[in-house]
């Protein structure tokens, strides 16, 4: 699928694609953090028939609804394509030195080369968590890397 990206000076970025059914769909990511979901008129692809303004929580919820099942599917495809790549799910326990701390404080990628690609919290999947994301006891961290690097992440999360 081809996604077109257009810079909108002073506003942000617009990403658009055409669905298999021929509908144009776009997302405008404003510099302020606001996101607009745009559905174009099927009879006039230059005219929006619907513009839905999403706040951060709404954009995150929509991304989770659309993306969570795809993450597992993509990880499985990567495992088949890249020899030695593994993904593991690691719990954040009450005893973890990173419970109630920002994820970036663990410096996982710098120390191990592995990447935290998602956090599962109360049945919800948070994809691509930022370094300032606060880890909580009970979270499950999804880590991708080699067997050695993911084992090193498990050690870091357990003992610091």
C-alpha positions as CSV (number, residue, x, y, z in Angstrom):
1,X,0.0,0.0,0.0
2,X,1.3,3.4,-0.9
3,X,1.1,6.2,1.7
4,X,1.6,9.7,0.5
5,X,3.2,12.2,2.9
6,X,2.8,15.9,2.4
7,X,4.3,18.6,4.6
8,X,1.9,21.3,5.6
9,X,4.0,24.4,6.4
10,X,3.0,25.8,9.8
11,X,0.6,23.0,10.4
12,X,2.3,19.6,10.4
13,X,2.1,16.5,8.2
14,X,-0.6,14.9,6.1
15,X,-0.5,11.2,5.3
16,X,-3.0,9.8,2.8
17,X,-3.8,6.5,1.1
18,X,-6.4,4.9,-1.1
19,X,-8.2,1.9,0.2
20,X,-8.8,-1.2,-1.9
21,X,-12.4,0.0,-2.3
22,X,-11.1,3.3,-3.8
23,X,-11.8,5.5,-0.8
24,X,-9.2,8.2,0.1
25,X,-8.3,8.4,3.8
26,X,-6.0,10.9,5.4
27,X,-4.5,11.8,8.8
28,X,-3.2,15.3,9.5
29,X,-0.8,15.4,12.4
30,X,-0.6,18.9,13.7
31,X,2.5,20.4,15.3
32,X,0.4,20.9,18.4
33,X,-0.2,17.1,18.7
34,X,-3.8,17.3,17.4
35,X,-4.8,14.7,14.8
36,X,-7.5,14.9,12.2
37,X,-8.9,11.8,10.5
38,X,-10.1,12.8,7.0
39,X,-12.5,10.8,4.8
40,X,-12.6,12.2,1.3
41,X,-15.7,12.4,-0.9
42,X,-15.8,9.4,-3.2
43,X,-17.0,11.6,-6.1
44,X,-14.5,14.4,-5.5
45,X,-11.1,13.1,-4.0
46,X,-10.0,16.7,-3.4
47,X,-12.9,17.4,-1.1
48,X,-13.3,16.0,2.5
49,X,-16.7,14.7,3.3
50,X,-15.8,14.1,6.9
51,X,-13.1,15.6,9.1
52,X,-12.9,14.1,12.6
53,X,-10.7,15.9,15.2
54,X,-9.1,13.4,17.6
55,X,-7.6,14.3,21.0
56,X,-4.6,12.3,22.2
57,X,-6.7,9.7,24.0
58,X,-9.0,9.2,21.0
59,X,-6.0,8.9,18.6
60,X,-4.3,6.4,20.9
61,X,-7.5,4.4,21.3
62,X,-8.0,4.3,17.5
63,X,-4.4,3.3,16.9
64,X,-4.7,0.5,19.5
65,X,-7.9,-0.7,17.9
66,X,-6.4,-0.8,14.5
67,X,-2.8,-1.7,15.4
68,X,-2.8,-4.1,18.3
69,X,-3.7,-7.3,16.4
70,X,-1.3,-6.3,13.6
71,X,1.7,-6.0,15.9
72,X,1.6,-9.7,16.7
73,X,1.1,-10.6,13.1
74,X,4.1,-8.4,12.0
75,X,6.3,-9.8,14.7
76,X,5.5,-13.3,13.6
77,X,6.4,-12.4,10.0
78,X,9.7,-10.8,11.2
79,X,10.6,-14.0,13.0
80,X,10.2,-15.9,9.8
81,X,12.3,-13.4,7.8
82,X,15.1,-12.7,10.3
83,X,17.0,-15.6,11.7
84,X,17.8,-15.1,15.4
85,X,15.1,-12.5,16.0
86,X,12.9,-13.2,19.0
87,X,10.2,-11.4,20.9
88,X,9.4,-12.0,24.6
89,X,6.9,-10.8,27.0
90,X,8.4,-9.7,30.3
91,X,6.3,-8.8,33.4
92,X,7.0,-5.8,35.6
93,X,6.7,-7.1,39.1
94,X,6.2,-5.2,42.3
95,X,9.9,-6.0,43.1
96,X,11.2,-4.5,39.8
97,X,13.3,-1.5,40.3
98,X,11.5,0.1,37.3
99,X,8.0,-0.2,38.7
100,X,6.6,3.3,38.9
101,X,9.5,4.7,36.9
102,X,9.8,6.0,33.4
103,X,10.7,3.3,30.9
104,X,13.7,5.3,29.5
105,X,15.4,5.1,32.9
106,X,16.2,1.5,32.2
107,X,18.1,2.4,29.1
108,X,17.2,-1.0,27.6
109,X,18.2,-0.3,23.9
110,X,21.5,1.4,24.9
111,X,22.4,-1.4,27.3
112,X,21.3,-4.4,25.3
113,X,20.4,-3.5,21.7
114,X,16.9,-4.9,22.2
115,X,13.8,-2.8,21.8
116,X,10.6,-2.4,23.8
117,X,7.9,-2.4,21.1
118,X,4.8,-2.5,23.3
119,X,3.4,-2.6,26.8
120,X,0.3,-4.5,27.8
121,X,-1.6,-2.9,30.7
122,X,-4.9,-4.2,31.9
123,X,-5.7,-5.9,28.6
124,X,-4.8,-2.8,26.5
125,X,-1.8,-2.7,24.2
126,X,0.3,0.5,24.2
127,X,2.4,0.4,21.0
128,X,5.8,2.1,20.7
129,X,5.9,3.6,24.2
130,X,8.0,6.7,24.5
131,X,10.9,6.9,27.0
132,X,8.8,8.9,29.4
133,X,6.1,6.2,29.6
134,X,5.6,5.2,33.2
135,X,5.9,1.5,33.9
136,X,3.7,0.0,36.5
137,X,3.7,-3.2,38.4
138,X,1.5,-5.7,36.5
139,X,2.6,-4.3,33.1
140,X,3.8,-6.8,30.5
141,X,6.6,-5.5,28.3
142,X,7.0,-6.9,24.7
143,X,10.7,-6.9,23.8
144,X,12.2,-7.7,20.4
145,X,15.9,-8.6,19.9
146,X,18.2,-11.6,20.0
147,X,17.8,-14.3,22.6
148,X,20.8,-12.8,24.4
149,X,19.6,-9.2,24.3
150,X,16.1,-10.1,25.4
151,X,17.5,-12.2,28.3
152,X,19.6,-9.1,29.3
153,X,16.4,-7.0,29.3
154,X,14.7,-9.5,31.6
155,X,17.7,-9.2,34.0
156,X,17.6,-5.4,33.9
157,X,13.9,-5.3,34.6
158,X,14.2,-7.8,37.5
159,X,17.3,-6.4,39.2
160,X,18.3,-3.1,37.6
